[in-house]
Amino acid sequence: MTVTLADVAARAQVSPATVSRVLNGNYPVAAPTRERVLRAVDELDYVLNGPASALAAATSDLVGILVNDIADPFFGIMASAIQAEIGGAGGRAGGERLAVVCNTGGSPERELTYLTLLRRQRAAAVVLTGGAVVEAPHAEAVASRLRKLGEAGTRVVLCGRPPVPDTGAVALTFDNRAGARAATGHLLGLGHRRIGCVAGPPERTTTRHRLAGHRAALAAAGVEEDPRWTVYGRFDRRAGYEGASELLRRDPSLTAVVAANDSVAVGVCAAVRDRGLRIPEDVSVTGFDDLPFSVDVVPGLTTVRIPLAEAGARAGRIAMGREETPAGGVGEIGGELVVRGSTGAPRAS
């Protein structure tokens, strides 16, 4: 049975006029109402009737780029590289393509909303960057939307995310486990045995993979991890400061801290100094990603370099069909440990 606009309105408990306004984007609608309408549209798999349905068989010149936080250099670097590959002629009738950066703010609900909107706009391609939320309900909802995007002719690329099977999406994954294992292994090699960890949000795949690599290095060295040595927070400086302060309160004998990423590491360094401790003489610190500022902090930050610009450019080319997809639809991008002045041998007991 054909789903009508009235069916969507009934499901969303709004008027048909409100549904029309949301889908056409020609009139302001409150965010909760808009999201309720889009959810109903997706649940009912509603497709516009008449002339619009004929257009739905073709894609537009729009390309969506989803990021968690455009102010974070991690996402800014990738989004810029993706957009550089998308720009220029090549759209319908040889025209320019329009890249739209969708900033989710880390909200799973906003991520789903943007995926629905991009499908309604018949996006030519969608690139999702950064880690994914692990919880089953959200993961299943994302998979459903990616599958529908693919069925509508949209090319989907995941950059820095794990694969989503049976969706047709191409995945360029970052080897976060190996990178984190290398960073912690470096500290262990220097003689550290009491190593704290300021991890990212626990529901994110990036956090889980980096934490798994850290713990694998500890286990390989025969170091039993103390539950007090791990705290969780956002991927930002404030979380690093608060996390390191908490770790050193719990166990002042810690000699090193591994941070979820470089922004977190900067906060860790500030917290260490505010306790009157020196880096690396009293506490060594490592980051992850090798963002541009990492070499300029004092001392320079030991970190794991991920080629973010190269990964983003590759994702953009694949999204535009200018580069072959990797075998099996999955390509892995490794990291490289970069040793700088923020790590050294532990202080004598």
SEMAR-662239 format. One record per residue (C-alpha): residue number from 1; residue in three letters; x, y, z. Coordinates in steps of 0.05 Angstrom, whole numbers, plus 5000, padded with zeros to 4 digits. Last residue first. Layout:
BEGIN
vofi:dovex:x:y:z
NUM:ALA:X:Y:Z
...
***
This chain:
BEGIN
vofi:dovex:x:y:z
349:SER:6225:5111:5870
348:ALA:6267:5139:5813
347:ARG:6228:5180:5764
346:PRO:6201:5144:5703
345:ALA:6240:5144:5638
344:GLY:6218:5195:5586
343:THR:6157:5219:5549
342:SER:6134:5289:5532
341:GLY:6196:5304:5491
340:ARG:6177:5272:5425
339:VAL:6166:5202:5399
338:VAL:6120:5195:5338
337:LEU:6086:5127:5335
336:GLU:6057:5113:5267
335:GLY:5985:5096:5250
334:GLY:5953:5048:5201
333:ILE:5897:5058:5151
332:GLU:5855:4996:5138
331:GLY:5812:4989:5075
330:VAL:5744:4955:5073
329:GLY:5697:4945:5014
328:GLY:5718:4872:5006
327:ALA:5779:4894:4967
326:PRO:5787:4969:4971
325:THR:5741:5014:4929
324:GLU:5771:5040:4865
323:GLU:5785:5114:4862
322:ARG:5750:5168:4823
321:GLY:5679:5144:4841
320:MET:5663:5210:4876
319:ALA:5656:5176:4944
318:ILE:5720:5138:4931
317:ARG:5756:5203:4916
316:GLY:5729:5237:4978
315:ALA:5748:5178:5023
314:ARG:5818:5180:4994
313:ALA:5823:5254:5009
312:GLY:5798:5243:5080
311:ALA:5849:5188:5093
310:GLU:5906:5229:5065
309:ALA:5886:5289:5108
308:LEU:5879:5246:5170
307:PRO:5945:5208:5164
306:ILE:5942:5182:5236
305:ARG:6005:5197:5276
304:VAL:6008:5166:5345
303:THR:6033:5214:5398
302:THR:6093:5238:5438
301:LEU:6077:5312:5449
300:GLY:6131:5365:5442
299:PRO:6152:5393:5510
298:VAL:6124:5444:5506
297:VAL:6067:5443:5455
296:ASP:6089:5459:5384
295:VAL:6095:5388:5355
294:SER:6025:5370:5378
293:PHE:5994:5433:5349
292:PRO:5984:5402:5279
291:LEU:5946:5341:5305
290:ASP:5987:5278:5315
289:ASP:5927:5230:5321
288:PHE:5938:5204:5393
287:GLY:5969:5231:5456
286:THR:6023:5210:5505
285:VAL:6043:5239:5572
284:SER:6102:5224:5619
283:VAL:6097:5244:5692
282:ASP:6153:5266:5739
281:GLU:6211:5280:5693
280:PRO:6167:5282:5630
279:ILE:6135:5331:5642
278:ARG:6143:5363:5711
277:LEU:6097:5363:5770
276:GLY:6072:5423:5810
275:ARG:6000:5398:5812
274:ASP:5982:5451:5761
273:ARG:6035:5422:5715
272:VAL:6001:5354:5713
271:ALA:5933:5385:5701
270:ALA:5960:5426:5643
269:CYS:5993:5365:5612
268:VAL:5928:5325:5617
267:GLY:5890:5382:5583
266:VAL:5939:5381:5525
265:ALA:5933:5304:5523
264:VAL:5857:5310:5514
263:SER:5868:5352:5452
262:ASP:5920:5301:5428
261:ASN:5875:5241:5433
260:ALA:5849:5190:5484
259:ALA:5907:5206:5531
258:VAL:5960:5160:5559
257:VAL:5984:5181:5628
256:ALA:6051:5164:5660
255:THR:6086:5159:5728
254:LEU:6025:5146:5771
253:SER:6044:5149:5845
252:PRO:5991:5201:5861
251:ASP:5937:5148:5853
250:ARG:5864:5170:5860
249:ARG:5880:5244:5861
248:LEU:5928:5235:5803
247:LEU:5873:5200:5763
246:GLU:5821:5253:5780
245:SER:5866:5311:5760
244:ALA:5883:5273:5696
243:GLY:5810:5265:5679
242:GLU:5792:5337:5694
241:TYR:5847:5365:5651
240:GLY:5837:5315:5595
239:ALA:5762:5325:5595
238:ARG:5773:5400:5590
237:ARG:5820:5391:5531
236:ASP:5771:5352:5489
235:PHE:5751:5282:5466
234:ARG:5697:5275:5519
233:GLY:5708:5236:5583
232:TYR:5727:5169:5613
231:VAL:5773:5150:5670
230:THR:5823:5092:5676
229:TRP:5877:5080:5728
228:ARG:5831:5067:5788
227:PRO:5813:4998:5760
226:ASP:5887:4978:5770
225:GLU:5916:4944:5709
224:GLU:5960:4884:5721
223:VAL:6025:4892:5683
222:GLY:6052:4827:5652
221:ALA:6083:4863:5593
220:ALA:6035:4832:5544
219:ALA:5977:4849:5590
218:LEU:5997:4923:5592
217:ALA:6003:4925:5516
216:ALA:5935:4892:5507
215:ARG:5905:4942:5555
214:HIS:5927:5001:5513
213:GLY:5904:4967:5449
212:ALA:5835:4953:5480
211:LEU:5831:5026:5503
210:ARG:5844:5050:5433
209:HIS:5791:5003:5405
208:ARG:5739:5020:5457
207:THR:5749:5095:5452
206:THR:5747:5096:5376
205:THR:5684:5052:5377
204:ARG:5647:5104:5419
203:GLU:5601:5086:5477
202:PRO:5655:5096:5530
201:PRO:5667:5169:5512
200:GLY:5742:5180:5508
199:ALA:5797:5150:5552
198:VAL:5842:5186:5602
197:CYS:5889:5128:5618
196:GLY:5937:5121:5677
195:ILE:6003:5083:5674
194:ARG:6038:5054:5735
193:ARG:6089:5007:5704
192:HIS:6135:5055:5668
191:GLY:6204:5028:5649
190:LEU:6219:5064:5583
189:GLY:6195:5002:5546
188:LEU:6129:5005:5583
187:LEU:6120:5076:5558
186:HIS:6134:5056:5486
185:GLY:6087:4996:5494
184:THR:6033:5044:5516
183:ALA:6041:5084:5451
182:ALA:6049:5022:5407
181:ARG:5987:4988:5437
180:ALA:5948:5052:5425
179:GLY:5969:5052:5351
178:ALA:5955:4978:5342
177:ARG:5885:4984:5371
176:ASN:5868:5047:5333
175:ASP:5881:5017:5265
174:PHE:5839:5069:5229
173:THR:5785:5042:5183
172:LEU:5767:5064:5112
171:ALA:5698:5033:5103
170:VAL:5657:5029:5039
169:ALA:5582:5027:5050
168:GLY:5542:4973:5013
167:THR:5497:4965:5074
166:ASP:5504:4890:5088
165:PRO:5559:4899:5140
164:VAL:5575:4966:5174
163:PRO:5650:4972:5172
162:PRO:5688:5006:5229
161:ARG:5695:5082:5226
160:GLY:5754:5127:5210
159:CYS:5724:5146:5144
158:LEU:5658:5112:5127
157:VAL:5639:5120:5054
156:VAL:5568:5119:5025
155:ARG:5551:5126:4951
154:THR:5478:5147:4943
153:GLY:5438:5108:4892
152:ALA:5372:5103:4930
151:GLU:5388:5032:4952
150:GLY:5454:5058:4981
149:LEU:5418:5111:5021
148:LYS:5368:5060:5046
147:ARG:5424:5014:5070
146:LEU:5458:5072:5105
145:ARG:5393:5090:5140
144:SER:5382:5019:5164
143:ALA:5454:5012:5187
142:VAL:5448:5077:5227
141:ALA:5385:5052:5261
140:GLU:5418:4986:5278
139:ALA:5478:5020:5308
138:HIS:5432:5066:5348
137:PRO:5392:5008:5378
136:ALA:5455:4965:5388
135:GLU:5498:5013:5428
134:VAL:5566:5021:5395
133:VAL:5565:5094:5374
132:ALA:5611:5105:5315
131:GLY:5681:5135:5312
130:GLY:5701:5190:5265
129:THR:5677:5210:5196
128:LEU:5614:5195:5155
127:VAL:5618:5209:5081
126:VAL:5553:5215:5041
125:ALA:5548:5214:4965
124:ALA:5502:5237:4909
123:ALA:5453:5263:4960
122:ARG:5380:5250:4943
121:GLN:5356:5309:4986
120:ARG:5310:5261:5024
119:ARG:5370:5215:5035
118:LEU:5410:5273:5061
117:LEU:5355:5291:5110
116:THR:5350:5220:5136
115:LEU:5425:5216:5147
114:TYR:5423:5284:5181
113:THR:5368:5262:5229
112:LEU:5405:5198:5247
111:GLU:5468:5237:5264
110:ARG:5428:5288:5303
109:GLU:5399:5232:5346
108:PRO:5468:5202:5359
107:SER:5491:5271:5385
106:GLY:5567:5281:5381
105:GLY:5557:5354:5362
104:THR:5526:5328:5297
103:ASN:5560:5378:5251
102:CYS:5536:5366:5179
101:VAL:5585:5392:5128
100:VAL:5550:5404:5061
99:ALA:5592:5395:4997
98:LEU:5557:5422:4935
97:ARG:5579:5393:4868
96:GLU:5595:5439:4810
95:GLY:5562:5430:4743
94:GLY:5580:5382:4686
93:ALA:5507:5370:4668
92:ARG:5498:5335:4735
91:GLY:5560:5339:4777
90:GLY:5631:5332:4752
89:ALA:5660:5401:4758
88:GLY:5701:5422:4818
87:GLY:5696:5405:4891
86:ILE:5689:5334:4919
85:GLU:5764:5320:4927
84:ALA:5776:5385:4964
83:GLN:5713:5372:5006
82:ILE:5742:5307:5032
81:ALA:5808:5340:5051
80:SER:5773:5397:5087
79:ALA:5727:5348:5124
78:MET:5787:5305:5145
77:ILE:5827:5364:5173
76:GLY:5766:5394:5207
75:PHE:5747:5329:5240
74:PHE:5813:5318:5277
73:PRO:5822:5394:5284
72:ASP:5761:5395:5330
71:ALA:5718:5457:5314
70:ILE:5679:5415:5263
69:ASP:5654:5371:5320
68:ASN:5623:5303:5308
67:VAL:5629:5304:5232
66:LEU:5582:5283:5176
65:ILE:5600:5302:5104
64:GLY:5541:5305:5056
63:VAL:5549:5311:4981
62:LEU:5497:5349:4940
61:ASP:5496:5346:4864
60:SER:5430:5309:4864
59:THR:5416:5235:4856
58:ALA:5365:5205:4809
57:ALA:5306:5159:4822
56:ALA:5277:5209:4871
55:LEU:5266:5257:4812
54:ALA:5210:5213:4787
53:SER:5179:5213:4856
52:ALA:5181:5289:4857
51:PRO:5138:5293:4794
50:GLY:5081:5257:4830
49:ASN:5091:5229:4900
48:LEU:5145:5240:4951
47:VAL:5173:5177:4982
46:TYR:5154:5153:5052
45:ASP:5193:5095:5082
44:LEU:5142:5091:5139
43:GLU:5195:5090:5193
42:ASP:5238:5141:5155
41:VAL:5182:5191:5144
40:ALA:5159:5182:5216
39:ARG:5230:5196:5241
38:LEU:5233:5257:5196
37:VAL:5168:5283:5225
36:ARG:5191:5273:5297
35:GLU:5258:5306:5281
34:ARG:5222:5366:5252
33:THR:5176:5371:5312
32:PRO:5234:5369:5361
31:ALA:5272:5422:5320
30:ALA:5214:5471:5315
29:VAL:5195:5485:5242
28:PRO:5216:5544:5201
27:TYR:5186:5546:5130
26:ASN:5214:5527:5062
25:GLY:5250:5463:5081
24:ASN:5208:5424:5031
23:LEU:5205:5361:5073
22:VAL:5193:5398:5139
21:ARG:5142:5446:5109
20:SER:5104:5389:5077
19:VAL:5101:5351:5143
18:THR:5076:5413:5177
17:ALA:5021:5422:5124
16:PRO:5000:5350:5135
15:SER:4986:5368:5208
14:VAL:5025:5337:5265
13:GLN:5019:5272:5305
12:ALA:5083:5243:5274
11:ARG:5047:5179:5253
10:ALA:4985:5217:5231
9:ALA:5026:5267:5191
8:VAL:5065:5210:5157
7:ASP:5000:5176:5138
6:ALA:4973:5242:5111
5:LEU:5034:5249:5067
4:THR:5015:5182:5037
3:VAL:5045:5112:5041
2:THR:5026:5069:4981
1:MET:5000:5000:5000
***
